[in-house]
Amino acid sequence: MKILGILGSPRVGGNSDILLDQALAGAKKAGGEVEKIVLSQKKISGCLDCGKCNETGACAIQDDMLEIHKKILEADALIHSVPVYFWAMTAQMKAYLDRWCAFFDAAWRLHKAYRPRMKGKRIGLITVCGDPNVSTADPIVHSFRNTSQVSGLRWLSVVQASASAKGEINKNEEAKKKAFDLGRKSVTG
Ligand SMILES: Cc1cc2nc3c(=O)[nH]c(=O)nc-3n(C[C@H](O)[C@H](O)[C@H](O)COP(=O)(O)O)c2cc1C
């Protein structure tokens, strides 16, 4: 089982990174082969809506997302981890997610070639916000849940935690355990 962790925070070693590492540790413990992508270390343009992918299924923008598209298709499970920036996901995560456009045709159906590779792929989400009310991250959850549904993926669960200063989440044993369990579930189902 290949588990792909995708970090949407530019703060490496920060709260969402710590929780993603927990999830990947859980996946590894369950026998998964894990890989982490730090989006802020990649060159990823936003979608240009050029429409070329509607015919070809391939994105026309020559940047690091092309390699990430391949990794998404090859993975058995995807775990995204992202902080809340201004009541939404970070720019890095949004640019990445908009590029999922390449998987779809003009009618927002998955391209035929991708359907068997996306169907049933597991997907989980971790959010971190400074607000003590973790539902501040609900718009991000909404975005990922709908993306997962339209892509034929199998939703695992979401871990929503609160922390502000870099590394503060380390004190939150409950959130770390939930993230670890999410990672384990990404392998065991
Ligand atoms: C540009 C920016 C915008 C933010 N906007 C919000 C927000 O709207 N709501 C919130 O609860 N926290 C907000 N935060 C706080 C972060 O979500 C919080 O510090 C989080 O722990 C950062 O996660 P990280 O360590 O993984 O980067 C914002 C932080 C930054 C830098």
PDBQT file of the ligand as one rigid body, heavy atoms in Angstrom, charges set to zero:
ROOT
HETATM    1  C1  LIG A 201      -1.654  34.095   6.775  1.00  0.00    +0.000 C 
HETATM    2  C2  LIG A 201      -2.291  33.388   7.932  1.00  0.00    +0.000 A 
HETATM    3  C3  LIG A 201      -3.673  33.398   8.050  1.00  0.00    +0.000 A 
HETATM    4  C4  LIG A 201      -4.296  32.726   9.100  1.00  0.00    +0.000 A 
HETATM    5  N1  LIG A 201      -5.661  32.721   9.155  1.00  0.00    +0.000 NA
HETATM    6  C5  LIG A 201      -6.291  32.028  10.151  1.00  0.00    +0.000 A 
HETATM    7  C6  LIG A 201      -7.722  31.981  10.193  1.00  0.00    +0.000 A 
HETATM    8  O1  LIG A 201      -8.435  32.549   9.377  1.00  0.00    +0.000 OA
HETATM    9  N2  LIG A 201      -8.292  31.281  11.205  1.00  0.00    +0.000 N 
HETATM   10  C7  LIG A 201      -7.566  30.615  12.127  1.00  0.00    +0.000 A 
HETATM   11  O2  LIG A 201      -8.137  29.977  13.024  1.00  0.00    +0.000 OA
HETATM   12  N3  LIG A 201      -6.197  30.617  12.095  1.00  0.00    +0.000 NA
HETATM   13  C8  LIG A 201      -5.542  31.307  11.112  1.00  0.00    +0.000 A 
HETATM   14  N4  LIG A 201      -4.166  31.317  11.059  1.00  0.00    +0.000 N 
HETATM   15  C9  LIG A 201      -3.402  30.567  12.079  1.00  0.00    +0.000 C 
HETATM   16  C10 LIG A 201      -2.885  29.210  11.584  1.00  0.00    +0.000 C 
HETATM   17  O3  LIG A 201      -3.940  28.422  11.065  1.00  0.00    +0.000 OA
HETATM   18  C11 LIG A 201      -2.212  28.471  12.742  1.00  0.00    +0.000 C 
HETATM   19  O4  LIG A 201      -1.126  29.240  13.225  1.00  0.00    +0.000 OA
HETATM   20  C12 LIG A 201      -1.739  27.093  12.406  1.00  0.00    +0.000 C 
HETATM   21  O5  LIG A 201      -1.283  26.455  13.565  1.00  0.00    +0.000 OA
HETATM   22  C13 LIG A 201      -0.610  27.093  11.392  1.00  0.00    +0.000 C 
HETATM   23  O6  LIG A 201      -0.292  25.756  11.067  1.00  0.00    +0.000 OA
HETATM   24  P1  LIG A 201       1.184  25.308  10.631  1.00  0.00    +0.000 P 
HETATM   25  O7  LIG A 201       2.055  25.393  11.849  1.00  0.00    +0.000 OA
HETATM   26  O8  LIG A 201       0.994  23.936  10.124  1.00  0.00    +0.000 OA
HETATM   27  O9  LIG A 201       1.610  26.247   9.551  1.00  0.00    +0.000 OA
HETATM   28  C14 LIG A 201      -3.517  32.016  10.044  1.00  0.00    +0.000 A 
HETATM   29  C15 LIG A 201      -2.110  32.035   9.924  1.00  0.00    +0.000 A 
HETATM   30  C16 LIG A 201      -1.508  32.720   8.901  1.00  0.00    +0.000 A 
HETATM   31  C17 LIG A 201       0.005  32.718   8.793  1.00  0.00    +0.000 C 
ENDROOT
TORSDOF 0
